[in-house]
């Protein structure tokens, strides 16, 4: 599975961004799609997950501000980020967890910078 993220830019606090993750494999065949982020000097953090069945889960730090979704037709997963804060500044990575065959795949990341 190849994943390509896009959409990361410099944005002011309070603004919005929509990140995209294009998958080479049907997103419906991927057990779980995830967005992670990693800020400089910090561990990679799980931000949001979306299962094949449509269940979502979010880190407490982004609940109510971020939304994960997908387009089955475009094999793309999105991360809509609203009310951005400087602490949201990080490299954002898309990840896919598959069952058949079992594996974990990563994109190259896209940088989000939120200025105060």
Secondary structure, DSSP 8 states (H G I E B T S, - for coil): --EEEE---EEETT--EEEEEEESS-GGGSSEEEEEEE-TTS--EEEEEEETT--EEE-TTTTTTEEEEEETTTTEEEEEE-S--GGG-EEEEEEEEETTTTEEEE---EEEEEE-
